[in-house]
Amino acid sequence: MSLPLMCRVHDHEIELPFRQPITEQALPGLNPFKKRKYGDPPQFEVYDVDSGMFLPLRRLTLTTPLHLRLPLSHIPVFKYAHVNHISNPRDIALGTRNLGALCSMKVGMYDLPFVLPTALPIPRLHMRAEWVLKRRSFPMTLERPLKGEPGYSEEVVGGEVPVDAPAHMAEDVADDEDGVEIWEVMSNGKEVAYVPNRTGGYSWVESA
């Protein structure tokens, strides 16, 4: 899941609070106004590109901003502490994996400029597609053009693809729709596989 996060920009760094409106809405258990499915607040980890490991995101850090040096050299990657597998987090962080275009609804969420990592091998893309409220059935639905349809376009917003880039670096994310990206272990011991879908989100399949 790609989320546009608000931050404070200083001369040589940014302050990135992990707890903010969009994360509280998108991540179950983080919103203090919603009843938690489980008693304890969720635990999160952040990927450290130097060590190649996920490090605990302390509870204090949920309200204390992370400090990241400018210019940004990687994409911040977070996960639930109980998720035991993330496919290629280093490739995601360093921009050598195609993440697809950021949804136009997320792109237009804030009237603020984006702070993007510099010199990513694969450029970040922003989707340009208008969402329309339609009453095809009850309840009403929000719809937008799909890739390849009129009214859909993508804008390059950072990085560039090297001339000698390996073929897999420029592959379309749609080619990997059936590949498992994330494994989560539930409280009952069962594993849930999250698989990318056409909308840019994830569908989950619970193991037997």
DAHUGI-V735715 format. One record per backbone hydrogen bond with DSSP energy under -1.0 kcal/mol. NH is the residue of the N-H (numbers start at 1). CO is the residue of the C=O. E is the energy in kcal/mol with one decimal. If there is no record, write none. Layout:
BEGIN
NH:CO:E
NH:CO:E
END
This chain:
BEGIN
8:15:-2.2
10:13:-2.9
14:68:-2.4
15:8:-2.7
16:66:-3.0
19:62:-1.1
24:20:-2.3
25:21:-1.6
26:22:-2.0
27:23:-2.3
30:27:-1.9
34:31:-1.5
45:79:-2.9
46:55:-2.6
47:77:-2.8
48:53:-3.1
52:48:-2.1
55:46:-2.9
57:44:-3.2
61:58:-1.1
62:59:-1.3
63:60:-1.4
64:60:-1.7
66:16:-2.7
68:14:-2.1
70:12:-2.5
75:93:-3.1
79:45:-2.1
81:43:-2.9
83:80:-1.3
85:183:-1.1
87:181:-2.6
92:88:-1.7
93:89:-2.7
94:90:-2.5
96:91:-2.1
97:91:-1.0
102:125:-2.9
107:103:-2.4
108:104:-2.0
109:106:-1.3
112:110:-1.4
118:72:-2.5
122:95:-2.0
124:158:-1.2
126:155:-2.5
127:102:-2.8
128:153:-3.3
132:143:-2.9
134:141:-3.4
141:134:-2.8
143:132:-2.6
149:146:-2.4
152:149:-1.5
153:128:-1.5
155:126:-2.8
157:124:-2.8
160:120:-2.0
165:162:-1.6
169:166:-1.4
170:167:-1.2
175:172:-1.7
176:173:-1.6
177:174:-1.4
179:176:-1.7
181:194:-2.2
182:194:-1.3
183:85:-2.0
184:192:-2.4
186:190:-3.1
189:186:-1.8
192:184:-2.9
193:205:-2.7
194:182:-2.8
195:203:-3.5
197:201:-2.1
200:197:-1.6
203:195:-3.0
205:193:-2.4
207:191:-3.0
END
